[in-house]
Amino acid sequence: MNRIDKKNEVKQPIGLGAQIAETLKLAILEGVFKGGEQLGEQELQTRFGVSRSPLREAFRELEKLGLVDIVPRRGSFVKRISRKDIEENFPVRAALEGLAAKLAAEKMNDETLARMKVVLDQMEAAVMAKDTASYYSHHLRFHEIFIDCAQNELLGNTLKTLRMQSLWHRFSYQYYQEDLAKSFRVHQDILKLFRSRAQESEMLGKLVEGHINTALGSFLNYLEDFERE
């Protein structure tokens, strides 16, 4: 059997199910579909011009991300957010992301620091423009860079799932009450500590962990207000 030359290997196009999953994922994150809402198969088949098979493939992918519940003989529903979801998500994500920051501090290089600075500048521009959606998009990328720099696949995959759920909490309830300028200043401090390299790894881990845990109370308060409506 001939060995495959990876340099000349042709990349397969993204499947139709994956494309639909990405579109629906963004719609859920942005609050187009609300918690508990059923994703009607016939309506979505018409909208996307597809058969049932790729649509159900998309639903299974969204279920893996924790965005959809598939109920046998009933259908697929956007997963509801509960107080328990938030209370369980934030402390675990905070601890693991703090660990990722500590590991990344030991492996940080000038190229990665430069990439983080570019994203931080984009975050600042979004703060000045009061563009919350843009800010969180760049905020997500800022964290992804140092999580990838930690070079721990298990940690990275676990955080990917937890961070997706956290973004879902924010967008599903149109939670835009956080002080963006305050959040930006924290990320300035994070980058400053990364520039000091491994000597500040413990402080860096605590800063990242504290930044995430600070939002827990705000989310719970917002959820209570939402439930009273």
N, CA, C and O of each residue as an XYZ file, in Angstrom:
916
protein
N       0.850     -1.196      0.000
C       0.000      0.000      0.000
C       0.889      1.250      0.000
O       1.834      1.352      0.782
N       0.575      2.182     -0.874
C       1.363      3.404     -0.952
C       1.056      4.305      0.236
O      -0.091      4.435      0.662
N       2.103      4.920      0.754
C       1.932      5.853      1.852
C       1.408      7.173      1.316
O       1.761      7.587      0.212
N       0.560      7.836      2.102
C       0.002      9.120      1.682
C       1.011     10.216      1.947
O       1.545     10.325      3.051
N       1.266     11.013      0.956
C       2.144     12.167      1.124
C       1.316     13.303      1.708
O       0.487     13.899      1.020
N       1.551     13.598      2.994
C       0.731     14.603      3.678
C       0.857     15.982      3.048
O      -0.075     16.784      3.112
N       2.002     16.262      2.442
C       2.178     17.569      1.827
C       1.243     17.753      0.644
O       0.787     18.860      0.361
N       0.958     16.621     -0.062
C       0.113     16.692     -1.245
C      -1.311     16.212     -0.977
O      -2.117     16.075     -1.898
N      -1.605     15.959      0.291
C      -2.919     15.454      0.646
C      -3.980     16.518      0.400
O      -3.811     17.672      0.795
N      -5.069     16.134     -0.250
C      -6.152     17.069     -0.547
C      -7.084     17.140      0.655
O      -7.576     16.117      1.129
N      -7.321     18.347      1.142
C      -8.208     18.516      2.286
C      -9.655     18.318      1.849
O     -10.082     18.851      0.824
N     -10.404     17.549      2.633
C     -11.799     17.307      2.328
C     -12.631     18.540      2.684
O     -12.369     19.183      3.701
N     -13.633     18.879      1.861
C     -14.487     20.025      2.178
C     -15.317     19.752      3.424
O     -15.604     18.600      3.749
N     -15.695     20.807      4.112
C     -16.521     20.658      5.306
C     -17.872     20.117      4.901
O     -18.480     20.612      3.951
N     -18.356     19.100      5.613
C     -19.625     18.463      5.297
C     -20.800     19.400      5.473
O     -20.712     20.393      6.195
N     -21.905     19.077      4.808
C     -23.107     19.901      4.862
C     -23.653     19.964      6.277
O     -24.096     21.020      6.730
N     -23.622     18.834      6.979
C     -24.104     18.818      8.357
C     -23.316     19.758      9.251
O     -23.888     20.445     10.097
N     -21.986     19.789      9.062
C     -21.129     20.670      9.863
C     -21.411     22.132      9.556
O     -21.397     22.969     10.458
N     -21.666     22.449      8.287
C     -21.991     23.825      7.907
C     -23.294     24.284      8.548
O     -23.388     25.406      9.046
N     -24.297     23.412      8.532
C     -25.580     23.740      9.143
C     -25.416     23.897     10.657
O     -25.999     24.798     11.260
N     -24.617     23.012     11.265
C     -24.372     23.086     12.711
C     -23.743     24.423     13.079
O     -24.118     25.025     14.085
N     -22.797     24.890     12.281
C     -22.135     26.173     12.562
C     -23.132     27.326     12.480
O     -23.115     28.221     13.324
N     -23.997     27.309     11.469
C     -24.999     28.365     11.318
C     -25.975     28.367     12.493
O     -26.290     29.421     13.046
N     -26.445     27.187     12.865
C     -27.381     27.092     13.988
C     -26.701     27.444     15.311
O     -27.324     28.037     16.192
N     -25.432     27.080     15.450
C     -24.686     27.405     16.673
C     -24.656     28.920     16.877
O     -24.923     29.407     17.975
N     -24.335     29.652     15.831
C     -24.277     31.110     15.933
C     -25.653     31.691     16.238
O     -25.769     32.648     17.004
N     -26.689     31.118     15.646
C     -28.047     31.600     15.904
C     -28.427     31.395     17.368
O     -29.081     32.246     17.970
N     -28.016     30.267     17.933
C     -28.306     30.001     19.350
C     -27.501     30.940     20.245
O     -28.036     31.493     21.206
N     -26.214     31.122     19.931
C     -25.369     32.003     20.732
C     -25.873     33.436     20.714
O     -25.757     34.149     21.710
N     -26.427     33.857     19.599
C     -26.895     35.238     19.458
C     -28.334     35.422     19.915
O     -28.878     36.524     19.832
N     -28.958     34.343     20.399
C     -30.296     34.460     20.947
C     -31.416     34.403     19.937
O     -32.562     34.693     20.283
N     -31.126     34.034     18.684
C     -32.181     33.902     17.680
C     -33.144     32.786     18.092
O     -34.361     32.913     17.958
N     -32.570     31.688     18.595
C     -33.359     30.598     19.166
C     -33.190     30.656     20.682
O     -32.065     30.737     21.174
N     -34.277     30.615     21.414
C     -34.244     30.743     22.871
C     -34.196     29.385     23.563
O     -34.499     28.356     22.959
N     -33.813     29.395     24.837
C     -33.780     28.177     25.623
C     -35.139     27.509     25.677
O     -36.137     28.163     25.981
N     -35.195     26.210     25.385
C     -36.444     25.467     25.400
C     -37.165     25.449     24.068
O     -38.114     24.686     23.887
N     -36.727     26.279     23.133
C     -37.401     26.344     21.834
C     -37.066     25.126     20.983
O     -35.916     24.690     20.925
N     -38.082     24.586     20.327
C     -37.865     23.428     19.465
C     -37.317     23.872     18.110
O     -37.758     24.867     17.536
N     -36.342     23.104     17.615
C     -35.787     23.357     16.286
C     -36.591     22.510     15.301
O     -36.346     21.313     15.155
N     -37.547     23.141     14.631
C     -38.444     22.414     13.739
C     -37.726     21.861     12.520
O     -37.118     22.612     11.758
N     -37.795     20.558     12.338
C     -37.067     19.921     11.239
C     -37.574     20.381      9.875
O     -36.778     20.732      9.004
N     -38.876     20.382      9.685
C     -39.414     20.722      8.371
C     -39.087     22.158      7.987
O     -38.709     22.442      6.851
N     -39.238     23.058      8.957
C     -38.932     24.472      8.694
C     -37.464     24.654      8.331
O     -37.139     25.381      7.392
N     -36.567     23.987      9.082
C     -35.138     24.134      8.820
C     -34.720     23.426      7.533
O     -33.806     23.883      6.847
N     -35.376     22.321      7.202
C     -35.090     21.654      5.939
C     -35.404     22.589      4.779
O     -34.652     22.666      3.808
N     -36.518     23.295      4.890
C     -36.904     24.249      3.845
C     -35.940     25.423      3.798
O     -35.532     25.862      2.723
N     -35.579     25.929      4.978
C     -34.684     27.084      5.045
C     -33.321     26.794      4.436
O     -32.772     27.615      3.702
N     -32.775     25.612      4.746
C     -31.444     25.258      4.253
C     -31.484     24.512      2.916
O     -30.448     24.332      2.275
N     -32.675     24.078      2.495
C     -32.791     23.332      1.254
C     -32.078     21.999      1.296
O     -31.395     21.615      0.346
N     -32.244     21.281      2.427
C     -31.547     20.007      2.613
C     -32.532     18.918      3.010
O     -33.691     19.190      3.321
N     -32.047     17.674      2.994
C     -32.837     16.545      3.450
C     -32.720     16.426      4.967
O     -32.031     17.222      5.605
N     -33.388     15.439      5.535
C     -33.388     15.248      6.985
C     -32.020     14.820      7.508
O     -31.650     15.189      8.622
N     -31.258     14.046      6.723
C     -30.005     13.457      7.196
C     -28.965     14.491      7.645
O     -28.496     14.391      8.779
N     -28.572     15.491      6.815
C     -27.571     16.465      7.282
C     -28.081     17.333      8.422
O     -27.300     17.795      9.254
N     -29.390     17.555      8.462
C     -29.947     18.362      9.548
C     -29.814     17.631     10.874
O     -29.449     18.226     11.888
N     -30.113     16.335     10.860
C     -29.980     15.564     12.095
C     -28.515     15.407     12.497
O     -28.196     15.340     13.684
N     -27.636     15.350     11.513
C     -26.203     15.333     11.807
C     -25.813     16.619     12.531
O     -25.029     16.595     13.480
N     -26.370     17.742     12.073
C     -26.101     19.040     12.704
C     -26.621     19.056     14.140
O     -25.950     19.565     15.038
N     -27.814     18.500     14.360
C     -28.380     18.455     15.710
C     -27.483     17.650     16.655
O     -27.289     18.026     17.810
N     -26.942     16.543     16.152
C     -26.060     15.716     16.990
C     -24.789     16.476     17.361
O     -24.283     16.350     18.476
N     -24.280     17.265     16.415
C     -23.084     18.069     16.699
C     -23.389     19.135     17.745
O     -22.575     19.382     18.634
N     -24.546     19.760     17.647
C     -24.947     20.783     18.619
C     -25.184     20.162     19.995
O     -24.951     20.803     21.020
N     -25.647     18.915     20.011
C     -25.831     18.207     21.283
C     -24.479     17.986     21.958
O     -24.367     18.119     23.176
N     -23.458     17.650     21.179
C     -22.113     17.456     21.729
C     -21.585     18.744     22.355
O     -20.847     18.702     23.339
N     -21.960     19.878     21.788
C     -21.505     21.175     22.296
C     -22.316     21.635     23.510
O     -22.004     22.660     24.117
N     -23.352     20.878     23.860
C     -24.168     21.258     25.005
C     -25.168     22.345     24.691
O     -25.667     23.005     25.602
N     -25.475     22.546     23.413
C     -26.399     23.605     23.014
C     -27.802     23.085     22.732
O     -28.758     23.860     22.718
N     -27.933     21.801     22.511
C     -29.220     21.222     22.111
C     -29.474     19.934     22.892
O     -28.551     19.167     23.164
N     -30.735     19.711     23.245
C     -31.179     18.446     23.822
C     -31.996     17.711     22.766
O     -32.955     18.269     22.232
N     -31.633     16.468     22.458
C     -32.402     15.651     21.521
C     -33.272     14.696     22.333
O     -32.766     13.826     23.043
N     -34.574     14.869     22.220
C     -35.531     14.060     22.983
C     -36.169     13.040     22.037
O     -36.843     13.432     21.084
N     -35.973     11.750     22.278
C     -36.544     10.721     21.405
C     -38.046     10.897     21.198
O     -38.789     11.124     22.152
N     -38.483     10.792     19.950
C     -39.884     10.873     19.535
C     -40.518     12.241     19.770
O     -41.721     12.413     19.572
N     -39.705     13.219     20.193
C     -40.240     14.577     20.371
C     -39.518     15.602     19.505
O     -40.143     16.501     18.942
N     -38.200     15.461     19.403
C     -37.468     16.397     18.566
C     -36.254     16.980     19.259
O     -35.824     16.488     20.303
N     -35.702     18.034     18.673
C     -34.498     18.693     19.193
C     -34.867     20.068     19.736
O     -35.586     20.833     19.093
N     -34.357     20.371     20.941
C     -34.703     21.606     21.626
C     -33.433     22.333     22.068
O     -32.452     21.708     22.471
N     -33.470     23.660     21.984
C     -32.351     24.455     22.495
C     -32.291     24.246     24.006
O     -33.294     24.392     24.704
N     -31.119     23.906     24.495
C     -30.981     23.583     25.917
C     -31.249     24.807     26.784
O     -30.755     25.901     26.511
N     -32.033     24.604     27.823
C     -32.310     25.689     28.769
C     -31.102     25.920     29.669
O     -30.291     25.020     29.888
N     -30.999     27.120     30.175
C     -29.930     27.476     31.103
C     -30.512     27.516     32.507
O     -31.554     28.132     32.728
N     -29.864     26.880     33.439
C     -30.336     26.874     34.822
C     -29.269     27.481     35.736
O     -28.109     27.640     35.356
N     -29.697     27.810     36.938
C     -28.759     28.303     37.947
C     -27.660     27.267     38.187
O     -26.492     27.616     38.357
N     -28.047     25.998     38.199
C     -27.094     24.923     38.424
C     -26.037     24.893     37.306
O     -24.855     24.678     37.573
N     -26.472     25.110     36.050
C     -25.530     25.141     34.933
C     -24.446     26.192     35.166
O     -23.257     25.934     34.981
N     -24.885     27.378     35.574
C     -23.950     28.490     35.756
C     -23.042     28.245     36.959
O     -21.834     28.470     36.893
N     -23.639     27.781     38.063
C     -22.854     27.544     39.276
C     -21.808     26.452     39.068
O     -20.733     26.499     39.666
N     -22.117     25.474     38.227
C     -21.158     24.402     37.969
C     -20.108     24.811     36.944
O     -18.947     24.413     37.044
N     -20.515     25.603     35.961
C     -19.611     25.959     34.863
C     -18.493     26.891     35.302
O     -17.318     26.612     35.065
N     -18.857     28.005     35.946
C     -17.881     29.062     36.181
C     -16.691     28.659     37.052
O     -15.552     28.909     36.659
N     -16.909     28.039     38.232
C     -15.741     27.699     39.058
C     -14.805     26.701     38.388
O     -13.585     26.807     38.514
N     -15.377     25.729     37.672
C     -14.538     24.733     36.999
C     -13.748     25.389     35.867
O     -12.543     25.178     35.729
N     -14.444     26.180     35.068
C     -13.751     26.850     33.963
C     -12.683     27.805     34.478
O     -11.601     27.902     33.899
N     -12.987     28.516     35.573
C     -12.034     29.460     36.137
C     -10.758     28.754     36.574
O      -9.653     29.210     36.283
N     -10.922     27.632     37.280
C      -9.755     26.889     37.768
C      -8.923     26.345     36.610
O      -7.696     26.439     36.628
N      -9.588     25.776     35.605
C      -8.864     25.186     34.480
C      -8.213     26.250     33.602
O      -7.114     26.050     33.086
N      -8.891     27.372     33.438
C      -8.301     28.425     32.610
C      -7.129     29.086     33.345
O      -6.162     29.518     32.719
N      -7.223     29.161     34.669
C      -6.083     29.639     35.439
C      -4.893     28.721     35.280
O      -3.757     29.178     35.158
N      -5.155     27.412     35.281
C      -4.094     26.429     35.054
C      -3.499     26.588     33.660
O      -2.282     26.519     33.490
N      -4.360     26.802     32.658
C      -3.877     26.995     31.284
C      -2.964     28.215     31.203
O      -1.953     28.186     30.502
N      -3.311     29.281     31.912
C      -2.487     30.488     31.911
C      -1.116     30.212     32.531
O      -0.097     30.677     32.022
N      -1.096     29.456     33.626
C       0.179     29.113     34.274
C       1.059     28.284     33.346
O       2.260     28.533     33.239
N       0.466     27.301     32.677
C       1.235     26.468     31.752
C       1.725     27.280     30.556
O       2.841     27.091     30.073
N       0.874     28.179     30.093
C       1.243     29.003     28.945
C       2.393     29.950     29.281
O       3.238     30.236     28.433
N       2.418     30.436     30.524
C       3.477     31.364     30.936
C       4.854     30.721     30.789
O       5.840     31.402     30.508
N       4.910     29.411     30.981
C       6.183     28.702     30.891
C       6.617     28.460     29.451
O       7.780     28.145     29.196
N       5.674     28.608     28.496
C       5.972     28.319     27.092
C       5.841     29.553     26.203
O       6.027     29.471     24.989
N       5.525     30.685     26.802
C       5.251     31.903     26.041
C       6.472     32.350     25.248
O       7.604     32.256     25.720
N       6.220     32.847     24.015
C       7.290     33.390     23.187
C       6.857     34.726     22.601
O       5.704     35.134     22.739
N       7.788     35.398     21.951
C       7.515     36.738     21.426
C       6.418     36.742     20.368
O       5.622     37.678     20.301
N       6.373     35.706     19.544
C       5.356     35.649     18.487
C       3.951     35.566     19.090
O       3.034     36.250     18.635
N       3.790     34.729     20.109
C       2.482     34.587     20.747
C       2.097     35.871     21.470
O       0.938     36.285     21.425
N       3.049     36.498     22.130
C       2.785     37.777     22.791
C       2.334     38.835     21.799
O       1.443     39.632     22.093
N       2.944     38.842     20.632
C       2.576     39.813     19.589
C       1.144     39.577     19.119
O       0.396     40.530     18.898
N       0.762     38.313     18.965
C      -0.606     37.983     18.547
C      -1.614     38.421     19.607
O      -2.687     38.927     19.279
N      -1.266     38.227     20.872
C      -2.163     38.640     21.951
C      -2.311     40.157     21.986
O      -3.391     40.675     22.269
N      -1.217     40.869     21.695
C      -1.273     42.336     21.693
C      -2.174     42.840     20.568
O      -2.915     43.804     20.760
N      -2.124     42.209     19.412
C      -2.997     42.598     18.294
C      -4.464     42.446     18.696
O      -5.284     43.330     18.450
N      -4.777     41.312     19.317
C      -6.161     41.059     19.730
C      -6.573     42.025     20.840
O      -7.711     42.494     20.864
N      -5.656     42.319     21.754
C      -5.961     43.269     22.829
C      -6.277     44.646     22.249
O      -7.174     45.328     22.745
N      -5.559     45.062     21.213
C      -5.840     46.341     20.549
C      -7.229     46.334     19.925
O      -7.924     47.350     19.933
N      -7.631     45.186     19.386
C      -8.967     45.064     18.807
C     -10.034     45.135     19.897
O     -11.109     45.697     19.686
N      -9.736     44.568     21.053
C     -10.655     44.665     22.186
C     -10.814     46.116     22.618
O     -11.922     46.563     22.916
N      -9.709     46.847     22.652
C      -9.760     48.262     23.040
C     -10.605     49.075     22.064
O     -11.386     49.934     22.474
N     -10.442     48.799     20.771
C     -11.230     49.509     19.763
C     -12.720     49.227     19.946
O     -13.550     50.117     19.765
N     -13.058     47.980     20.306
C     -14.454     47.612     20.526
C     -15.015     48.317     21.758
O     -16.183     48.705     21.771
N     -14.185     48.485     22.798
C     -14.617     49.217     23.991
C     -14.922     50.666     23.628
O     -15.945     51.216     24.036
N     -14.033     51.274     22.864
C     -14.215     52.677     22.460
C     -15.484     52.853     21.625
O     -16.171     53.870     21.728
N     -15.783     51.854     20.801
C     -16.965     51.918     19.937
C     -18.226     51.427     20.645
O     -19.320     51.487     20.084
N     -18.069     50.936     21.895
C     -19.176     50.357     22.664
C     -19.831     49.224     21.883
O     -21.050     49.058     21.893
N     -18.988     48.450     21.206
C     -19.444     47.324     20.388
C     -19.234     46.037     21.194
O     -18.180     45.406     21.112
N     -20.253     45.661     21.973
C     -20.119     44.528     22.875
C     -19.900     43.213     22.143
O     -19.067     42.405     22.553
N     -20.646     42.993     21.055
C     -20.514     41.739     20.313
C     -19.098     41.573     19.772
O     -18.523     40.487     19.837
N     -18.540     42.659     19.237
C     -17.174     42.609     18.715
C     -16.179     42.382     19.848
O     -15.217     41.628     19.700
N     -16.419     43.041     20.980
C     -15.518     42.884     22.120
C     -15.425     41.430     22.540
O     -14.326     40.907     22.730
N     -16.556     40.775     22.687
C     -16.535     39.389     23.159
C     -15.954     38.433     22.136
O     -15.391     37.398     22.492
N     -16.092     38.781     20.864
C     -15.473     37.963     19.829
C     -13.954     37.992     19.973
O     -13.297     36.952     19.925
N     -13.402     39.199     20.153
C     -11.950     39.333     20.335
C     -11.512     38.801     21.703
O     -10.430     38.230     21.836
N     -12.356     38.992     22.708
C     -12.086     38.473     24.053
C     -11.921     36.953     23.997
O     -11.019     36.393     24.621
N     -12.798     36.298     23.247
C     -12.711     34.854     23.077
C     -11.375     34.460     22.453
O     -10.730     33.513     22.902
N     -10.966     35.188     21.422
C      -9.716     34.877     20.734
C      -8.513     35.091     21.644
O      -7.564     34.309     21.604
N      -8.540     36.142     22.465
C      -7.452     36.429     23.394
C      -7.206     35.227     24.303
O      -6.064     34.805     24.489
N      -8.278     34.680     24.865
C      -8.157     33.530     25.749
C      -7.735     32.280     24.982
O      -6.953     31.476     25.489
N      -8.249     32.114     23.756
C      -7.883     30.940     22.955
C      -6.385     30.882     22.697
O      -5.792     29.804     22.673
N      -5.776     32.047     22.506
C      -4.348     32.085     22.188
C      -3.515     31.515     23.331
O      -2.631     30.690     23.099
N      -3.790     31.947     24.566
C      -2.940     31.420     25.646
C      -3.339     29.999     26.049
O      -2.510     29.242     26.553
N      -4.612     29.633     25.827
C      -5.004     28.245     26.088
C      -4.269     27.317     25.130
O      -3.777     26.266     25.542
N      -4.190     27.693     23.856
C      -3.433     26.902     22.880
C      -1.950     26.852     23.235
O      -1.286     25.836     23.030
N      -1.442     27.958     23.768
C      -0.029     28.048     24.124
C       0.322     27.086     25.270
O       1.477     26.686     25.415
N      -0.681     26.717     26.082
C      -0.441     25.777     27.191
C      -0.028     24.404     26.687
O       0.627     23.647     27.404
N      -0.413     24.077     25.439
C      -0.015     22.825     24.784
C      -0.436     21.591     25.590
O       0.341     20.655     25.780
N      -1.684     21.618     26.056
C      -2.258     20.477     26.765
C      -3.600     20.171     26.095
O      -4.585     20.880     26.301
N      -3.623     19.109     25.296
C      -4.796     18.820     24.467
C      -6.046     18.543     25.300
O      -7.125     19.042     24.982
N      -5.909     17.757     26.355
C      -7.062     17.444     27.204
C      -7.621     18.707     27.837
O      -8.833     18.922     27.849
N      -6.737     19.536     28.360
C      -7.151     20.785     28.986
C      -7.823     21.694     27.961
O      -8.857     22.299     28.244
N      -7.240     21.786     26.783
C      -7.792     22.646     25.739
C      -9.174     22.202     25.299
O     -10.067     23.036     25.143
N      -9.369     20.905     25.097
C     -10.665     20.389     24.653
C     -11.733     20.576     25.725
O     -12.880     20.897     25.414
N     -11.357     20.376     26.985
C     -12.309     20.557     28.082
C     -12.737     22.014     28.176
O     -13.920     22.312     28.343
N     -11.772     22.919     28.069
C     -12.092     24.344     28.141
C     -12.911     24.810     26.948
O     -13.743     25.708     27.079
N     -12.684     24.213     25.795
C     -13.468     24.582     24.612
C     -14.949     24.365     24.863
O     -15.772     25.212     24.517
N     -15.291     23.233     25.464
C     -16.686     22.925     25.767
C     -17.234     23.858     26.842
O     -18.342     24.376     26.707
N     -16.465     24.074     27.909
C     -16.916     24.935     28.999
C     -17.070     26.378     28.551
O     -18.007     27.060     28.967
N     -16.155     26.853     27.704
C     -16.214     28.243     27.271
C     -17.353     28.456     26.292
O     -17.953     29.531     26.267
N     -17.660     27.454     25.490
C     -18.812     27.536     24.603
C     -20.084     27.721     25.415
O     -20.927     28.552     25.076
N     -20.226     26.950     26.486
C     -21.407     27.068     27.327
C     -21.485     28.439     27.972
O     -22.573     28.998     28.111
N     -20.331     28.994     28.372
C     -20.319     30.305     28.997
C     -20.765     31.383     28.020
O     -21.526     32.279     28.387
N     -20.296     31.303     26.774
C     -20.722     32.264     25.767
C     -22.209     32.129     25.497
O     -22.913     33.115     25.281
N     -22.670     30.889     25.515
C     -24.094     30.648     25.297
C     -24.918     31.346     26.374
O     -25.935     31.969     26.071
N     -24.486     31.246     27.630
C     -25.177     31.936     28.704
C     -25.284     33.428     28.385
O     -26.341     34.038     28.545
N     -24.187     33.990     27.940
C     -24.128     35.431     27.720
C     -25.035     35.858     26.573
O     -25.818     36.797     26.723
N     -24.940     35.185     25.435
C     -25.676     35.614     24.256
C     -27.156     35.238     24.334
O     -28.007     36.012     23.894
N     -27.475     34.076     24.881
C     -28.867     33.644     24.927
C     -29.735     34.612     25.718
O     -30.883     34.862     25.350
N     -29.204     35.147     26.779
C     -29.971     36.074     27.588
C     -29.644     37.538     27.278
O     -30.032     38.445     28.013
N     -28.924     37.743     26.180
C     -28.557     39.114     25.781
C     -27.922     39.856     26.959
O     -28.270     40.992     27.280
N     -26.975     39.158     27.583
C     -26.327     39.710     28.778
C     -25.211     40.649     28.362
O     -24.106     40.207     28.049
N     -25.496     41.942     28.358
C     -24.497     42.926     27.953
C     -24.306     43.979     29.040
O     -24.126     45.157     28.730
N     -24.343     43.575     30.301
C     -24.266     44.545     31.388
C     -22.866     44.674     31.989
O     -22.625     45.552     32.817
N     -21.954     43.812     31.578
C     -20.603     43.890     32.140
C     -19.912     45.173     31.696
O     -20.094     45.614     30.561
N     -19.143     45.758     32.558
C     -18.371     46.956     32.239
C     -17.218     46.549     31.332
O     -16.246     45.952     31.795
N     -17.315     46.865     30.049
C     -16.291     46.438     29.097
C     -14.934     47.051     29.406
O     -13.904     46.394     29.254
N     -14.930     48.306     29.837
C     -13.661     48.966     30.144
C     -12.952     48.264     31.297
O     -11.731     48.103     31.277
N     -13.720     47.847     32.302
C     -13.133     47.133     33.438
C     -12.567     45.791     32.987
O     -11.468     45.411     33.392
N     -13.310     45.077     32.152
C     -12.841     43.796     31.623
C     -11.572     43.990     30.804
O     -10.638     43.193     30.894
N     -11.543     45.048     30.010
C     -10.366     45.315     29.179
C      -9.126     45.549     30.034
O      -8.041     45.066     29.710
N      -9.291     46.296     31.136
C      -8.143     46.579     32.005
C      -7.575     45.293     32.606
O      -6.362     45.162     32.765
N      -8.448     44.351     32.936
C      -7.980     43.063     33.456
C      -7.125     42.361     32.408
O      -6.099     41.767     32.741
N      -7.537     42.425     31.153
C      -6.785     41.751     30.092
C      -5.468     42.466     29.790
O      -4.504     41.838     29.350
N      -5.428     43.764     30.024
C      -4.142     44.471     29.947
C      -3.175     43.917     30.990
O      -1.999     43.693     30.703
N      -3.683     43.699     32.200
C      -2.851     43.151     33.280
C      -2.414     41.716     32.964
O      -1.287     41.324     33.265
N      -3.308     40.945     32.361
C      -2.967     39.567     31.992
C      -1.807     39.559     31.003
O      -0.851     38.802     31.170
N      -1.890     40.396     29.979
C      -0.815     40.440     28.988
C       0.488     40.935     29.620
O       1.566     40.446     29.282
N       0.392     41.887     30.522
C       1.581     42.405     31.202
C       2.300     41.292     31.970
O       3.527     41.195     31.944
N       1.515     40.456     32.653
C       2.113     39.349     33.402
C       2.695     38.294     32.460
O       3.737     37.711     32.760
N       2.041     38.044     31.335
C       2.596     37.103     30.369
C       3.949     37.593     29.844
O       4.854     36.797     29.596
N       4.071     38.907     29.681
C       5.335     39.460     29.186
C       6.466     39.278     30.189
O       7.641     39.285     29.822
N       6.098     39.113     31.467
C       7.136     38.896     32.476
C       7.564     37.437     32.536
O       8.475     37.079     33.283
N       6.889     36.581     31.731
C       7.194     35.160     31.568
C       6.945     34.364     32.846
O       6.148     34.787     33.683
N       7.597     33.242     33.009
C       7.247     32.237     34.020
C       7.376     32.733     35.462
O       6.782     32.147     36.367
N       8.143     33.804     35.688
C       8.346     34.272     37.056
C       7.030     34.659     37.737
O       6.928     34.613     38.963
N       6.022     35.039     36.943
C       4.757     35.490     37.507
C       3.632     34.500     37.235
O       2.464     34.890     37.243
N       3.946     33.245     36.998
C       2.928     32.281     36.582
C       1.840     32.076     37.640
O       0.665     31.956     37.294
N       2.213     32.035     38.932
C       1.222     31.836     39.976
C       0.259     33.013     40.049
O      -0.954     32.824     40.137
N       0.800     34.224     40.012
C      -0.031     35.422     40.041
C      -0.933     35.481     38.809
O      -2.095     35.879     38.896
N      -0.393     35.087     37.680
C      -1.137     35.092     36.430
C      -2.325     34.130     36.506
O      -3.438     34.480     36.112
N      -2.088     32.925     37.010
C      -3.161     31.949     37.151
C      -4.280     32.465     38.040
O      -5.457     32.278     37.732
N      -3.920     33.113     39.139
C      -4.917     33.648     40.065
C      -5.701     34.791     39.431
O      -6.902     34.923     39.664
N      -5.027     35.622     38.627
C      -5.694     36.744     37.975
C      -6.741     36.242     36.973
O      -7.868     36.734     36.946
N      -6.362     35.274     36.163
C      -7.289     34.723     35.166
C      -8.461     34.035     35.863
O      -9.613     34.218     35.471
N      -8.168     33.243     36.897
C      -9.229     32.545     37.624
C     -10.186     33.536     38.277
O     -11.403     33.357     38.223
N      -9.643     34.569     38.888
C     -10.483     35.566     39.546
C     -11.342     36.340     38.565
O     -12.491     36.664     38.863
N     -10.793     36.638     37.396
C     -11.522     37.369     36.357
C     -12.785     36.609     35.948
O     -13.839     37.214     35.752
N     -12.681     35.303     35.820
C     -13.831     34.491     35.406
C     -14.833     34.353     36.558
O     -16.040     34.466     36.347
N     -14.339     34.112     37.762
C     -15.239     33.929     38.902
C     -15.997     35.203     39.255
O     -17.100     35.136     39.796
N     -15.417     36.359     38.954
C     -16.075     37.630     39.246
C     -17.412     37.739     38.523
O     -18.355     38.341     39.036
N     -17.488     37.154     37.333
C     -18.714     37.244     36.536
C     -19.822     36.334     37.049
O     -20.979     36.500     36.663
N     -19.488     35.373     37.915
C     -20.478     34.391     38.370
C     -21.669     35.063     39.039
O     -22.817     34.776     38.697
N     -21.408     35.949     39.986
C     -22.492     36.615     40.700
C     -23.384     37.417     39.780
O     -24.605     37.423     39.935
N     -22.768     38.104     38.808
C     -23.543     38.909     37.866
C     -24.471     38.036     37.031
O     -25.623     38.395     36.787
N     -23.966     36.897     36.600
C     -24.791     35.997     35.796
C     -25.959     35.454     36.605
O     -27.075     35.348     36.096
N     -25.707     35.113     37.855
C     -26.773     34.574     38.693
C     -27.843     35.638     38.959
O     -29.037     35.338     38.944
N     -27.414     36.874     39.201
C     -28.370     37.957     39.418
C     -29.217     38.189     38.176
O     -30.426     38.404     38.262
N     -28.561     38.143     37.018
C     -29.272     38.360     35.770
C     -30.268     37.229     35.518
O     -31.380     37.468     35.047
N     -29.870     36.008     35.831
C     -30.755     34.859     35.641
C     -31.993     34.996     36.515
O     -33.101     34.699     36.069
N     -31.816     35.444     37.761
C     -32.966     35.642     38.661
C     -33.912     36.694     38.120
O     -35.129     36.520     38.183
N     -33.372     37.794     37.585
C     -34.224     38.834     36.989
C     -34.983     38.272     35.807
O     -36.165     38.566     35.627
N     -34.315     37.467     35.002
C     -34.933     36.880     33.817
C     -36.075     35.956     34.219
O     -37.133     35.961     33.588
N     -35.864     35.162     35.270
C     -36.874     34.216     35.693
C     -38.103     34.892     36.281
O     -39.184     34.304     36.305
N     -37.943     36.149     36.765
C     -39.085     36.866     37.334
C     -39.951     37.506     36.265
O     -41.082     37.904     36.543
N     -39.436     37.610     35.044
C     -40.168     38.260     33.968
C     -41.364     37.423     33.532
O     -42.099     37.820     32.629
